[in-house]
Amino acid sequence: MWRVPGHLCVRFAGRSKLSGPWSRPAAFMSTLLIHQPQYAWLKELGLREENEGVYNGSWGGRGEVITTYCPANNEPIARVRQASVADYEETVKKAREAWRIWADIPAPKRGEVVRQIGDALREKIQVLGSLVSLEMGKILVEGVGEVQEYVDICDYAVGLSRMIGGPILPSERPGHALIEQWNPVGLVGIITAFNFPVAVYGWNNAIAMICGNVCLWKGAPTTSLISVAVTKIIAKVLEDNKLPGAICSLTCGGADIGTAMAKDERVNLLSFTGSTQVGKQVALMVQERFANVLYGPLHTKQAVNMFLGAVEAAKKEGGTVVYGGKVMDRPGNYVEPTIVTGLAHNASIAHTETFAPILYVFKFKNEDEVFAWNNEVKQGLSSSIFTKDLGRIFRWLGPKGSDCGIVNVNIPTSGAEIGGAFGGEKHTGGGRESGSDAWKQYMRRSTCTINYSKDLPLAQGIKFQ
């Protein structure tokens, strides 16, 4: 966690800047998938041809209208009206007003509301997972699995709502009690990337809510329909409980809304997931204020171009493509899984986050050498080793082993259970979300001393005479 005034939790998902979804060819605007019979299930999520992208107790939006596309065929799905800066200002105001109500509700009762959100997500898990697959490009089982992560973290948060708190510490002074008190920070801003359009919000939202915070979400513009659909599910739960909808606000938008959130001193904690380049800018802004398919498409055409660029760069640096390396001849943004050998461990392309299915394979001489190669890159989210050597396992987990936030043994680098804290190190950010003691990041800690005696002793035995 990079602790700065206003608090910031940063995790970087990649380096690429996505082109605006409105830059797609005008020819695609004629027919929307939402009108086609096979996509009628989209209306089960409350989606329409044009959707309002702002929610703060009521739905609206006065910003630009964008169209989102299916990366599997590059066809338009539906449209979303984004937030204007005025919408953002109004939403922040309503969210902070909602906090005054939410913070007064006992934590176990807040947990009950989160439980209902989890149940509501369970009811829509297949259709919402299908939307993740359609708009983001993941295969269906991964789309459903991402919604399941949100469901799981809701269950986790419900139990946590009856356990959060600090210890009573022994005071060195007679007649005194020393208490660690945890209170909500207030308004939590959540900026998520296209690659995990549901789960990352869920990790933040469920834990932040039981801690007594309200949330303001800005998802990726290219997955705006997912943001709208998830918020509609949450809004129904809040409304059924006669609670302000602004407890879980939404402002769909682009860089203008993200910049406003980063600079806004009213946003007490900001969780950002996105590119390293944008993440550095966000950090500076905050500091200034203190379906039977096993392989999905890339998210955008630009990502395909980055894939091709990385393959060519690898060849120029001495690498050999032993498998893949081409764009698939079919509709959508599909590329071949690619394996590259022959590169030096310090080749620049091997140290670059391409956000594409490219595996660089290196030969090493000994354990110390390969551990060092793992740690020499600037990124540090997840790492994994496959071995049956018990000593090597614990050296990999130890102080001279992997310096990543997630260190695995005999399992892949992808995927993580919600019970443990999730986050990276180095340029991948320093924040933690989801399980373990990550809840502490959504609260402020006070060390409280209570004198219930008739005397006034000082700490450290100090006496003024």
Buried (B, 14 or more C-beta within 10 A) or exposed (E): BEEBEBBBBBBBBBBBEBBEBBEBEEEBEEEBBBEEEEBEBBEBBBBEEBBBBBBBBEBBBBBBEBBBBBBBBBBBBBBBBBBBBEBBBBBBEBBBBBBEEBBEBEBEEBBBBBBBBBEBBBEBBBBBBBBBBBBBBBBBBBBBBBBBBBBBBBBBBBEBBEEBEBEEEEBEBEEBBBBEEBEBBBBBBBBBBBBBBBBBBBBBBBBBBBBBBBBBBBBBBBBBBBBBBBBBBBBBBBEEEEBBBBBBBBBBBBEBBBBBBBBBEBBBBBBBBBBBEBBEBBBEBBBEEEEEEEEBBBBBBBBBBBBBBBBEBBBEBEBEBEEBBEBBEEEBBBBBEBBBBBBEBEBEBBEBBBBBBBEBEBEEEEBEEBBEBBBEBEBBBBBBBEEEEEEBBEBBEEEEBBBBBBBBBEEEEEEBEBEEBBBBBBBBBBBBBBBEEBBBBBBBEEEEEEBEEEEEBEEEEEEEE
